[in-house]
Amino acid sequence: MVRYLKGTVLKKNPSSVVLLVGGLGLEASCPASTLAQLSEGQEAALHTKLVVREDDLSLFGFADERSLELFELLLSVSGVGPKVALNLLSSQPPALLARALAEGDLRLLTAAQGVGKKLAERIALELRGKVPAHLMGEGGHLVRSSQTEEAELALITLGFREGQVRSVVAEIAQKNPEAGTQELIKLALKALR
């Protein structure tokens, strides 16, 4: 089992990276958050998962162990393959995704490409009570209030995508629990631009 790679980034693709490790070029599919941290020609380290299928060997790489653990947790759900799991990890920061899974937040789950309402419901049902607390980071729950909902609605009205808005506002609200609607909108606009 390949669990960790360290090497030079040979090539960065839209959804994967090729690492030069001991003279071998190994390609690993990665979530957007991991790809954003990598640059061609630089040294990189990835926590990896090798997925073996009947006709395919696929390697998936993650910048941190939390993302890898979430990926494996998502793969345990029937109907969730590596592509959908990567899309979920690309749509939200790991701690926010873990909290969304733990609380069954269907709106955050359906923000990921390829995740419809029925699949989101199945994911929420199968992972209820199975998300370890350490994956959720500090706080352990999503910050939801009338201020966050008003800020989300205002930003969506301005033309931003719902999934992106919800993740950004939730992250800001987690860091600034006392923030009002106006402050949440202002901080979210900075983050979204």
C-alpha positions in Angstrom: 0.0 0.0 0.0 1.3 3.4 -1.0 0.6 5.8 1.9 3.1 8.7 1.5 5.0 10.2 -1.3 7.8 12.8 -1.2 9.4 14.2 -4.3 9.6 17.0 -6.9 6.5 18.2 -8.7 7.2 17.3 -12.3 3.8 18.4 -13.7 0.7 19.9 -12.3 -2.6 19.1 -14.2 -6.1 20.5 -13.5 -7.0 17.5 -11.2 -3.7 15.7 -10.6 0.0 16.1 -10.1 3.0 14.0 -11.3 5.6 13.6 -8.6 9.2 12.5 -9.4 10.0 10.1 -6.7 13.4 8.3 -6.9 13.4 8.4 -10.7 9.8 7.4 -11.1 7.0 9.7 -12.1 3.9 8.9 -10.1 0.6 10.6 -10.9 -1.9 11.3 -8.0 -5.3 12.8 -8.3 -5.8 15.5 -5.7 -8.5 17.9 -4.4 -8.3 21.5 -5.4 -7.0 22.6 -2.0 -4.0 20.3 -2.3 -3.3 21.3 -5.9 -3.3 25.0 -4.8 -0.4 24.3 -2.5 1.8 22.7 -5.1 4.2 24.3 -7.7 6.1 22.7 -10.5 9.8 22.1 -9.7 9.3 22.3 -6.0 9.5 19.6 -3.4 6.2 18.2 -2.2 4.9 15.5 0.2 1.5 13.8 -0.1 -0.5 11.5 2.1 -1.8 8.9 -0.4 -4.5 6.3 -0.9 -4.1 3.6 -3.6 -7.5 2.6 -5.0 -7.5 -0.8 -6.7 -10.2 -1.6 -9.1 -10.7 -4.6 -11.5 -9.1 -2.7 -14.4 -7.4 0.3 -12.8 -4.9 1.3 -10.1 -5.5 4.9 -9.1 -3.4 7.0 -6.6 -5.0 9.9 -4.7 -2.9 12.5 -2.9 -3.7 14.9 -0.1 -1.7 17.7 1.6 -2.7 16.5 5.1 -3.9 13.4 7.0 -7.3 15.0 7.8 -8.2 15.2 4.1 -7.0 11.6 3.5 -9.1 10.4 6.5 -12.2 12.2 5.1 -11.6 10.7 1.7 -11.5 7.2 3.1 -14.6 7.9 5.2 -16.5 9.1 2.1 -15.4 6.0 0.2 -17.1 3.8 2.8 -20.5 5.2 1.7 -22.2 3.0 -0.9 -22.5 4.9 -4.2 -19.5 7.2 -3.4 -16.5 6.6 -5.6 -13.1 8.4 -5.6 -14.3 11.1 -8.1 -17.3 12.1 -6.0 -15.2 12.0 -2.8 -12.6 14.3 -4.4 -15.3 16.7 -5.6 -16.6 16.9 -2.0 -13.1 17.6 -0.7 -12.6 20.2 -3.4 -15.9 22.0 -2.5 -15.2 22.7 1.2 -12.3 23.0 3.6 -11.7 19.7 5.4 -13.0 20.8 8.8 -16.1 22.4 7.3 -16.8 19.3 5.2 -16.4 17.1 8.3 -18.9 19.2 10.3 -21.3 19.2 7.3 -21.1 15.4 7.2 -21.6 15.1 11.0 -24.6 17.4 11.0 -26.1 16.1 7.7 -26.0 19.6 6.1 -27.4 18.7 2.7 -27.0 22.2 1.2 -23.2 22.0 1.8 -23.0 18.5 0.5 -24.9 19.2 -2.7 -22.6 22.1 -3.4 -20.1 19.6 -4.7 -20.2 18.7 -8.4 -21.8 15.3 -8.9 -23.6 15.2 -5.6 -27.4 15.4 -5.9 -30.0 15.5 -3.1 -30.4 11.7 -3.0 -26.7 11.0 -2.8 -26.2 13.7 -0.2 -29.0 12.2 1.9 -27.4 8.7 1.7 -24.0 10.2 2.7 -25.5 12.0 5.7 -27.4 8.8 6.7 -24.5 6.4 6.4 -22.0 8.7 8.1 -24.3 9.9 11.0 -22.3 9.4 14.2 -19.2 8.1 12.3 -17.3 11.4 11.8 -14.5 11.6 14.3 -14.4 14.8 16.4 -10.8 15.5 15.5 -11.7 15.9 11.8 -14.1 18.8 12.7 -11.3 21.0 14.2 -12.2 23.5 16.8 -15.8 24.1 17.7 -17.1 20.8 16.4 -20.2 22.2 14.9 -21.3 24.5 12.1 -22.1 28.1 13.1 -25.6 28.8 11.8 -27.5 31.9 12.8 -29.8 34.4 11.2 -26.8 36.6 10.5 -25.0 33.8 8.5 -28.2 33.0 6.6 -28.8 36.7 5.8 -25.2 37.1 4.7 -25.4 34.0 2.5 -28.6 35.2 0.9 -27.2 38.7 0.1 -24.1 37.2 -1.5 -26.1 34.7 -3.6 -28.2 37.6 -4.7 -25.0 39.3 -5.9 -24.3 36.4 -8.1 -21.9 34.2 -6.2 -22.4 30.4 -6.2 -24.3 29.0 -3.3 -21.9 26.3 -2.3 -18.9 28.7 -2.4 -20.8 31.3 -0.4 -21.9 28.8 2.3 -18.4 27.5 2.8 -16.8 31.0 3.0 -19.5 32.4 5.3 -19.4 29.4 7.6 -15.6 29.6 7.8 -15.7 33.3 8.6 -18.5 32.8 11.2 -16.5 30.1 12.8 -13.5 32.4 13.2 -15.6 35.5 14.1 -18.6 34.2 16.1 -19.7 37.7 17.2 -19.7 39.1 13.6 -23.0 40.7 12.5 -24.5 40.3 9.0 -22.8 43.4 7.5 -19.3 42.3 8.8 -19.9 38.8 7.5 -20.8 40.1 4.0 -17.7 42.5 4.0 -15.3 39.7 5.0 -16.9 37.2 2.6 -16.6 39.7 -0.3 -12.9 40.0 0.4 -12.5 36.2 0.4 -14.6 35.6 -2.7 -12.8 38.1 -4.9 
